[in-house]
Amino acid sequence: MTSDPHKTPYRVLARKYRPRNFSELVGQEALVRTLTNGIEGGRIAQAYMLTGVRGVGKTTTARIIARALNYTGPDGTSGPTTGPTDDCETCRAIAEGRHPDVMEMDAASNNGVDSIRELTDGVRYAPTSARYKVYIIDEVHMLSNAAWNALLKTLEEPPAHVIFIFATTEIRKVPVTVLSRCQRFDLRRIDAPVLAAYYKTICEKENVAAEDDALAMIARAADGSARDGLSLLDQAIARGSGTVTAEQVKDMIGLADRARVLDMLEHALKGECPEALAVVEDLGARGGEPLTLTQDMLEYVHILTKLRAVPGSAETLSVGAPEMVARLNTLAGLLSMPTLGRAWQILLKGIGEVNTAPHPQAALEMVLIRLAYAADLPDPGELLKRLKDGEGSVNAGSGSSVREGSRSPEPVALRAIAGGAPMMASAPLPQALPNEQAAPDYRAVATLQELEALLQNAGHLVLASQVYSYAHPIKLEPGLLEIRMDPAASSSIELDMRRALKDVTDGQLTVKFGMAPGGPTLAQQAAAGQQALKDETAQHPVVAQVMALFPGAVLRIRDQE
């Protein structure tokens, strides 16, 4: 049996279209510009650190650097270049992985000190034929501590003919002492539109008919990794016998129709629970993964929120066809920011539930039900309006229970249901001044609230705080207040109070310190009133519905300023 001499063995797209010079690198413009300027200016570092997620081109970039630095041209006399070509035998050998002076090592399987000692022993020898001896160490973060220590001295003062190029996906695991000796490059994730255009170019070279929507799906599924996307494209071409359609790609990678995902999310956000569950059941029957569906909905909520916050920003988002952009803009205009924020929180928590649940499909349905029922809940502003319209202001009990002796207690209005700590406003001074020249009559002061306000307005804040927290009223009369102070109060409270009142009231107001138990302090009165208000608010139908839907929620009350 004779073989066809013209038939070459098949090479996967990721290897066949692996970049061979800087101009072919996709989505790494900053790295290319820096390395190009460095090579052209002769500023060649002796150690490079390349970091980034899988498939963005770390090892490929390392090989391109090795080719560029060892380029000799067709005549063998040229120097380093930013555009190495295959007319150079050294460059061809490096690209094919057979050059003796360019050594690649996988630190995941050679992470011991013996491997590094063998490497450092060979560093002292000059290259056999290339200009530089290049050591490419992939997944360098896997090296042991002993291996790092063995490499550190050589890395600090390497011979002039040696270049180290490290690649890692976990830069935080690399010792700082190593990073400080390297020129670091962070290879960024490649944007989906850039990847889609790159894949389209490859399809044209391969004479493959590919739909733009199909390539966009592959680019999104690649998650910024050119290699992952090329593997998916290779699989899609094989599946479609030379054609790539959106329907084939959806079936191949379990990617549900994104329009249907938006249908599902829209039904849930409108409170249409049966319709949302019907869509998720259909998507599940067609191969949609529950976790992927939840992540897609979360992505759509982010897009809708951004469209709501920054109108007209759809052009900067990768959302697909123009009709999809129009639909998203319309939907964003119908939803409020609190609704979108609530949906984001529910879906973000739902991803963890779907990921860990024994039945992911059931977990996704529960997330949708939660979204649908939460859609009927008012946002905090609307809830406040309903409470005010239904009951007006909510009193914190009778005047005597909140501020003892207050003649006309002010109602405490509900400002918000969640967040913040209770605040009790200080009572005003007992008498308004008839005119700017008239002096206040402190003989009318008859409550602890008025005493506290008097001290606050006079600048005695510490004394006012002590009265609020520790003063128990024994007998209160206009111009004469008898109180008992808690042991926790300052030991000099009596002397400080006497001096302050003499300075402020000129003897018009007297405060006596007794030993009788007395009534509750202002702080205790405020706490009791706050608890009464919380109990009353919790009985409101709207609040009760919220608490029933979110059992772990905490109800807090703040006074209206």
TASULVEN-V423339 format. One record per backbone hydrogen bond with DSSP energy under -1.0 kcal/mol. CO is the residue of the C=O (numbers start at 0). NH is the residue of the N-H. E is the energy in kcal/mol with one decimal. If there is no record, write none. Layout:
# TASULVEN-V423339
CO/NH/E + CO/NH/E
This chain:
# TASULVEN-V423339
3/6/-1.0 + 11/14/-1.0 + 11/15/-2.8 + 12/16/-2.6 + 14/17/-1.2 + 20/23/-1.3 + 21/24/-1.2 + 27/31/-2.3 + 28/32/-2.6 + 29/33/-2.2 + 30/34/-2.6 + 31/35/-2.5 + 32/36/-2.3 + 33/37/-2.3 + 34/38/-2.6 + 35/39/-2.6 + 36/40/-2.0 + 37/42/-2.3 + 41/43/-1.3 + 45/163/-2.3 + 46/182/-2.5 + 47/165/-3.3 + 48/184/-3.0 + 49/167/-2.1 + 50/186/-3.2 + 52/55/-1.1 + 54/225/-1.1 + 54/226/-1.5 + 56/60/-2.3 + 57/61/-2.1 + 58/62/-2.2 + 59/63/-2.2 + 60/64/-2.5 + 61/65/-2.2 + 62/66/-2.5 + 63/67/-3.0 + 64/68/-2.5 + 65/69/-1.5 + 67/80/-1.7 + 71/77/-2.9 + 84/87/-1.0 + 87/91/-2.2 + 88/92/-2.3 + 89/93/-2.2 + 90/94/-2.5 + 91/95/-1.8 + 92/97/-2.6 + 93/96/-1.2 + 98/101/-1.1 + 100/133/-2.2 + 102/135/-3.1 + 104/137/-2.6 + 105/108/-1.0 + 105/109/-1.2 + 110/143/-2.1 + 111/115/-1.3 + 112/116/-2.4 + 113/117/-2.1 + 114/118/-1.7 + 115/119/-2.9 + 116/120/-2.0 + 117/121/-1.1 + 132/162/-2.5 + 133/102/-2.6 + 134/164/-2.9 + 135/104/-3.0 + 136/166/-2.3 + 137/106/-2.5 + 138/141/-2.0 + 139/142/-1.8 + 143/147/-2.3 + 144/148/-2.4 + 145/149/-2.0 + 146/150/-1.6 + 147/151/-1.9 + 150/154/-2.5 + 151/155/-1.9 + 152/156/-1.9 + 158/161/-1.8 + 160/132/-3.7 + 162/134/-2.8 + 163/47/-2.4 + 164/136/-2.4 + 165/49/-3.1 + 166/139/-2.3 + 167/51/-1.4 + 169/172/-1.4 + 170/173/-1.5 + 174/178/-2.1 + 175/179/-2.4 + 177/180/-1.5 + 178/181/-1.6 + 182/48/-2.5 + 184/50/-2.5 + 190/194/-2.3 + 191/195/-2.8 + 192/196/-2.1 + 193/197/-2.0 + 194/198/-2.8 + 195/199/-1.9 + 196/200/-1.8 + 197/201/-1.8 + 198/202/-2.4 + 199/203/-2.0 + 200/204/-1.9 + 201/205/-2.0 + 202/207/-3.0 + 208/243/-2.8 + 210/214/-2.1 + 211/215/-2.4 + 212/216/-2.1 + 213/217/-2.2 + 214/218/-2.5 + 215/219/-2.3 + 216/220/-2.5 + 217/221/-1.7 + 221/224/-1.2 + 223/189/-1.9 + 224/228/-1.9 + 225/229/-2.2 + 226/230/-2.1 + 227/231/-2.0 + 228/232/-2.6 + 229/233/-2.6 + 230/234/-2.0 + 231/235/-2.5 + 232/236/-2.5 + 233/237/-2.0 + 234/238/-2.2 + 235/239/-2.3 + 236/241/-2.2 + 241/208/-1.2 + 243/210/-2.5 + 244/248/-2.2 + 245/249/-2.5 + 246/250/-2.1 + 247/251/-2.4 + 248/252/-2.5 + 249/254/-1.2 + 256/260/-1.9 + 257/261/-2.1 + 258/262/-2.0 + 259/263/-2.5 + 260/264/-2.4 + 261/265/-2.8 + 262/266/-2.5 + 263/267/-2.1 + 264/268/-2.7 + 265/269/-1.4 + 266/271/-2.9 + 267/270/-1.4 + 270/272/-1.5 + 271/275/-2.1 + 272/276/-2.4 + 273/277/-2.0 + 274/278/-2.0 + 275/279/-2.2 + 276/280/-1.9 + 277/281/-1.9 + 278/282/-2.7 + 279/283/-2.2 + 280/284/-1.9 + 281/285/-1.3 + 282/287/-2.9 + 283/286/-1.3 + 288/292/-2.7 + 289/293/-2.3 + 290/294/-2.3 + 291/295/-2.5 + 292/296/-2.2 + 293/297/-2.2 + 294/298/-2.3 + 295/299/-2.2 + 296/300/-2.4 + 297/301/-2.1 + 298/302/-2.2 + 299/303/-3.0 + 300/304/-2.5 + 301/305/-2.3 + 302/306/-2.5 + 303/307/-2.2 + 304/308/-2.5 + 305/309/-3.2 + 309/312/-1.4 + 312/315/-1.3 + 313/316/-1.3 + 316/318/-1.4 + 320/324/-1.7 + 321/325/-2.4 + 322/326/-2.0 + 323/327/-2.4 + 324/328/-2.4 + 325/329/-2.1 + 326/330/-2.5 + 327/331/-2.6 + 328/332/-1.5 + 335/339/-2.1 + 336/340/-2.8 + 337/341/-2.3 + 338/342/-2.3 + 339/343/-2.4 + 340/344/-1.9 + 341/345/-2.3 + 342/346/-2.6 + 343/347/-2.6 + 344/348/-2.1 + 345/349/-2.1 + 346/350/-2.0 + 348/352/-1.6 + 349/353/-3.1 + 350/354/-2.2 + 351/355/-1.4 + 352/356/-1.8 + 358/362/-2.0 + 359/363/-2.4 + 360/364/-2.1 + 361/365/-2.0 + 362/366/-1.9 + 363/367/-2.3 + 364/368/-2.4 + 365/369/-2.3 + 366/370/-2.3 + 367/371/-2.8 + 368/372/-2.4 + 369/373/-2.2 + 370/374/-1.3 + 373/376/-1.1 + 378/382/-2.8 + 379/383/-2.2 + 380/384/-1.9 + 381/385/-2.4 + 382/386/-2.3 + 383/387/-2.4 + 384/388/-2.8 + 385/389/-2.4 + 386/390/-2.5 + 387/391/-1.7 + 397/401/-1.0 + 398/402/-2.2 + 402/405/-2.1 + 412/559/-1.1 + 416/555/-2.0 + 440/443/-1.1 + 441/444/-1.3 + 444/478/-2.4 + 446/450/-1.8 + 447/451/-2.8 + 448/452/-2.5 + 449/453/-2.4 + 450/454/-2.3 + 451/455/-2.3 + 452/456/-2.7 + 453/457/-1.5 + 454/459/-2.3 + 455/458/-1.6 + 458/460/-1.5 + 459/463/-2.2 + 460/464/-2.3 + 461/465/-2.1 + 462/466/-2.4 + 463/467/-2.2 + 464/468/-2.1 + 465/469/-2.9 + 466/470/-1.3 + 467/522/-2.0 + 469/485/-1.4 + 471/483/-2.3 + 472/518/-2.8 + 474/481/-3.3 + 476/479/-2.2 + 478/509/-2.1 + 479/476/-2.6 + 480/511/-2.9 + 481/473/-2.9 + 481/474/-1.6 + 482/513/-2.8 + 483/471/-3.0 + 485/488/-1.9 + 489/492/-1.5 + 491/495/-2.7 + 492/496/-2.5 + 493/497/-2.1 + 494/498/-2.1 + 495/499/-2.3 + 496/500/-2.7 + 497/501/-1.8 + 498/502/-2.1 + 499/503/-2.5 + 500/504/-2.6 + 504/507/-1.3 + 509/480/-2.5 + 511/482/-2.7 + 520/524/-2.5 + 521/525/-2.5 + 522/526/-2.2 + 523/527/-2.3 + 524/528/-2.6 + 525/529/-2.7 + 526/530/-2.3 + 527/531/-2.2 + 528/532/-2.4 + 529/533/-2.5 + 530/534/-2.6 + 531/535/-2.3 + 532/536/-2.8 + 533/537/-2.5 + 536/539/-1.7 + 539/543/-3.0 + 540/544/-2.0 + 541/545/-2.0 + 542/546/-2.7 + 543/547/-1.9 + 544/548/-1.9 + 545/549/-2.2 + 549/552/-2.1 + 557/414/-1.9
